[in-house]
Amino acid sequence: MQPQTAWTAMAGSSLTLHEVYLHYLNSGGFFDEFEMDAYLHGLIPLPREERNCIAQAVNELIDDLLAGGGTGRRPRASYSRTP
């Protein structure tokens, strides 16, 4: 479910995979863009810390859009408390 919420939030905010990936890397993410894409499509699992780093990157980019004058309520990526 966590990759689905991230993907939905990205689509709802017109965020590209590459934009999110760059922010994820700048936030301390470890995996490459190909692995992140596979995760978001439900093809591979990632450790909780990496999943949450992706969620944080998505949500921060959404916050940036809203702070820059974006309007409307946008879906958010969820965080995981379980491994």
Buried (B, 14 or more C-beta within 10 A) or exposed (E): EBBEBBBBBBEBBEBEBEBBBBBBBEEEBEBEBEBBBBBBEEEBEBEBEBBBBBBBBBBBBBEEBBEEEEEEEBBBBBBBEEE
